[in-house]
Amino acid sequence: MRQVLVYPGEDGYWVAECPSLPGCISQGQTRQEAIINIREAIEGYIAALEEDGLPVPEERESLLVAV
């Protein structure tokens, strides 16, 4: 399980990103679509790393607070 941040983007789309996988980001017209899309992006990201014989970054446990 990986931490995912979902937030409204400037263009009216929802943005979803996975902080433990640098550059793994997606979006969707709805929050739910963004979540579905980031799941696919995470799977593809990890598959690409494994295919290239690269290590998969571990999930970092952290607390995020919006101020």
N, C-alpha and C positions, 0 to 999 in steps of 0.2 A: 504494500500500500504506500502510495506517495502523496505528499502534501501538494495540493493544487490551489492556486489563488484564482478566483473568478471575480471580475469587476467590470463595470460598464466602461466601454471605450469611448473615445471622442466622436467616433463616426456612427454611434447608435448601436453598434454591435457589442456583444459581450466578449471579453478577452479572458482566456484561461492560460495559465502558465504553471510549469512545474519547476520550482526553484532548485531542486536537487539535480536537475538535468539542464545544464546551461543551454539556453537557446531553444528549449522545448516550449513552444507557445502556439496557441491556436485561437480561434474565435468562432462565434456563431451568432445568428440573428436573435436567438433567445439564450437565456442562461443554460437551459437544458441542452440545447444544441452545442453550446461551447463545451459543456462537460463531456458530451459524447465525443466531440472532436478531439479534446485533449487526451482522452483515454486512447484513442487511435494513434495520436501523435506519440504518446509515451510508449506504446507497444512498438511502433515503428522505430523510434529512437533507440530503444534497448536492442531490438533485433539488428539494427545497423551496427551498433557497437559490438555485439556478439559475433556478427558475421565478419567484422574486421579484426576480431581477436583482441579487442580493447576492453579494459575493465569497465564494468557498469558502476557508476557512482552510487554509494550507499545513500539511503534516505537520511537526512539530517533532521533530528528532532529539534524543533525550535518553537518559540512562542512569538507570534506576530501580533502586534497591537497597533491598531489604527488610531492616530491622534488627530 
